[in-house]
Amino acid sequence: MLLKFVLASFVLLSSIRDGSAGMTSSFVRTKWPSEDMPVDHEVFAIPKGYNAPQQVHITQGDYDGKAVIISWVTPDEAGPSHVQYGTSKSNLQTSKEGTVANYTFYNYKSGYIHHCLIEGLTHNTKYYYRIGSGDSARDFWFQTPPTIGPDTPYKFGIIGDLGQTFNSLSTLEHYLESGGQAVLYVGDLSYSDEHEFEDVGLRWDTWGRFAEKSAAYQPWFWNVGNHEVEFMPEVFCVALVENVREKYSSPLWYAVRRASAHIIVLSSYSAFVRYSPQYIWLKEELARVDREKTPWLFVIVHKPLYSSNVAHYMEGEAMRSVFESWFVQYKVDAVFAGHVHAYERSYRYSNIDYNITGGRRYPVPDTSAPIYVTIGDGGNLEGLASSYLDPQPEYSAFREASYGHATLEIKNRTHAVYNWYRNDDGKRVPADSLVLLNQYW
Amino acid sequence: MLLKFVLASFVLLSSIRDGSAGMTSSFVRTKWPSEDMPVDHEVFAIPKGYNAPQQVHITQGDYDGKAVIISWVTPDEAGPSHVQYGTSKSNLQTSKEGTVANYTFYNYKSGYIHHCLIEGLTHNTKYYYRIGSGDSARDFWFQTPPTIGPDTPYKFGIIGDLGQTFNSLSTLEHYLESGGQAVLYVGDLSYSDEHEFEDVGLRWDTWGRFAEKSAAYQPWFWNVGNHEVEFMPEVFCVALVENVREKYSSPLWYAVRRASAHIIVLSSYSAFVRYSPQYIWLKEELARVDREKTPWLFVIVHKPLYSSNVAHYMEGEAMRSVFESWFVQYKVDAVFAGHVHAYERSYRYSNIDYNITGGRRYPVPDTSAPIYVTIGDGGNLEGLASSYLDPQPEYSAFREASYGHATLEIKNRTHAVYNWYRNDDGKRVPADSLVLLNQYW
């Protein structure tokens, strides 16, 4: 049984806008205007054939990477809903049945949304899979991660606030060249809610076809941003299987382990104060982290806890006041956030002794603190957020309002290489680089 | 149609304890031990007769006080579910049908929970009502509030974290003598979740019978505390009618106007960060406040934003970081909270210029700020929270770990009298008194 995403009930509140659109300054670096690519752009092309599967994407389906959830949409009819897969391209010997759902929104009627959980996979193995039937069948593949282990190398991509403009395309194309094996996605996917009525649904579909080029072949770990608070079609549900969720998780916050990393995804838009379900869950999840097995501990949120950009400044204070002390206590290696349409990286700073009555008041260097990365620079239609606090605060190590993405390449239990790439540099020369030393080892 | 309380789906997480139990210090003032009254205590007596209505309570059923929702439980069968009511005790000429629901919890099977919305009432009128039938019928009454108006006097009671101990009984008995016309309830009702299995349900029932003595005759405005986060039987649902909710509210956060007061109830345990539904709602609700019609603006939350008690210290920081600037901007008169099992009142202080990068760091006197009252001293089984920060912070005007309740008597648009009464003073001499000057007029 796949989990139905709780937000799929389409709470229709007034439209939420980001507030950071339209800012300009000398820091802005972008080749293209901030508008969505036309719906007839080739990246949105509908696959040929009756009922051909589209918007194919996968995510990890269990705690340790021996399961995947494959999701796709068929436009014409519900069936078939099975996935054929195997380790040989010419012999897809196993078949697994998925679930189907659809929804309507104004006059928009979605296609048939399929989710199929495939379990019991072997680690570190290439699997081929086929969905659809006859002439409309489509073939993809994915590689399962290596067995959980402290020195297992692995390369993650980090993308946020992607949208579907020409800048978004540039980001995705750069990422596709990176050799990244899985994407830590820090929230705000399609920005379809910037459109109206039927177009909201249509722009989820175009985004799904656009992201397929990567997301059909490697897991993207989704996070909910403000553009998903109201309306997130089930097709991009964070589809952790129910038996994992019951024990460990919810669709809005969850944790997975992959290679040598323990990844905790938090929901900025769910309650997180003491006694809230997310608070209780995180407390328990942090206690479950075993740095002997997964030395690297990363947290993904949408609202940054440290950002010196004027856009959304201090919106992360609420969560910081509740969770920062745990991040320091558990020596989280890095916290990745989006929301602000720019790039920023912090030094290891904390402000955990702030006390409303008395005590320390400002962030100070703290070797146990994570680095905080804001990387909401995927390139959506709202444009860049290019106004920063002046002067640059001490906690801020690097900041720039350019589009791009990052990679984090774990070498072993002690070292990882982190790079931020800006799209405007034709050659893939990192604009911000860091050798991360593990906080535990 | 009555609204079904969203928490009635009984999320069964691990038990949450308050953490403040068992603290003792020289400040503790209590006559009785902190344990629940025995189930056979007379205050929990089951009304005689087959299927006799019990746990009767009312709340305001619309924005301006011309509707009430009457709720009750029948133990034996679902019907009848109507309320007979009228302005003459001997002629209950109108009948209105309610809705019925029930639930199970472990081996506990609830009674039949009735909600009946009565609309179109006349302001400032005494209504008599009868529920149940034949020998089991029971009679009650309530007084509708005066028409909304800037100089309309009204007397509110303020109670929090009541529970069902002998101290709780003392609090309720003292309140019953106060002349209060409606209760602002700051969260944590029955503490039934401190019991196990069937007893959780049974202790909701006993609490409902205990509170009936007041709640059947005057509206209690409910707020969700941590003891309701997981499990809140529908019988105590915050039953605003659906058409009010659709426009203005949710069952977890809502606003009503009564006499000369605009009352905003917030949920400490729902998301409240920017872009969250509660944030959007509050922004709109504050803009709807018309101080020309309702000069008095009160906010009810569960977690205090200012408290110098060691228990739950700074748990309200997350909400403070998001909402405090609005409370100052809109000149809220007072913010009432519970959660901490003690009493505290602040001066008018704010900390809205706190800035993580630089700027003001501590709360400072601010004539536009509300007073913050923590009044989680109703008397539940967890006992008093009697350890305070030493020295007393400048923002703290009065604090004491004693059981009690408060009243707020609005005299006109400019003046209101606020009193806190501790149970241990036999005579009803206020232990903390204040003439509140309206923040708008």
Boltz contact constraints between the chains, C-beta under 6 A:
constraints:
  - contact:
      token1: [A, 13]
      token2: [B, 277]
      max_distance: 6.0
  - contact:
      token1: [A, 16]
      token2: [B, 275]
      max_distance: 6.0
  - contact:
      token1: [A, 226]
      token2: [B, 275]
      max_distance: 6.0
  - contact:
      token1: [A, 229]
      token2: [B, 275]
      max_distance: 6.0
  - contact:
      token1: [A, 269]
      token2: [B, 271]
      max_distance: 6.0
  - contact:
      token1: [A, 269]
      token2: [B, 276]
      max_distance: 6.0
  - contact:
      token1: [A, 270]
      token2: [B, 271]
      max_distance: 6.0
  - contact:
      token1: [A, 271]
      token2: [B, 269]
      max_distance: 6.0
  - contact:
      token1: [A, 271]
      token2: [B, 270]
      max_distance: 6.0
  - contact:
      token1: [A, 271]
      token2: [B, 271]
      max_distance: 6.0
  - contact:
      token1: [A, 273]
      token2: [B, 318]
      max_distance: 6.0
  - contact:
      token1: [A, 274]
      token2: [B, 315]
      max_distance: 6.0
  - contact:
      token1: [A, 275]
      token2: [B, 16]
      max_distance: 6.0
  - contact:
      token1: [A, 275]
      token2: [B, 226]
      max_distance: 6.0
  - contact:
      token1: [A, 275]
      token2: [B, 229]
      max_distance: 6.0
  - contact:
      token1: [A, 276]
      token2: [B, 269]
      max_distance: 6.0
  - contact:
      token1: [A, 277]
      token2: [B, 13]
      max_distance: 6.0
  - contact:
      token1: [A, 315]
      token2: [B, 274]
      max_distance: 6.0
  - contact:
      token1: [A, 317]
      token2: [B, 321]
      max_distance: 6.0
  - contact:
      token1: [A, 318]
      token2: [B, 273]
      max_distance: 6.0
  - contact:
      token1: [A, 318]
      token2: [B, 318]
      max_distance: 6.0
  - contact:
      token1: [A, 318]
      token2: [B, 321]
      max_distance: 6.0
  - contact:
      token1: [A, 318]
      token2: [B, 322]
      max_distance: 6.0
  - contact:
      token1: [A, 321]
      token2: [B, 317]
      max_distance: 6.0
  - contact:
      token1: [A, 321]
      token2: [B, 318]
      max_distance: 6.0
  - contact:
      token1: [A, 322]
      token2: [B, 318]
      max_distance: 6.0
  - contact:
      token1: [A, 357]
      token2: [B, 389]
      max_distance: 6.0
  - contact:
      token1: [A, 357]
      token2: [B, 393]
      max_distance: 6.0
  - contact:
      token1: [A, 361]
      token2: [B, 361]
      max_distance: 6.0
  - contact:
      token1: [A, 389]
      token2: [B, 357]
      max_distance: 6.0
  - contact:
      token1: [A, 393]
      token2: [B, 357]
      max_distance: 6.0
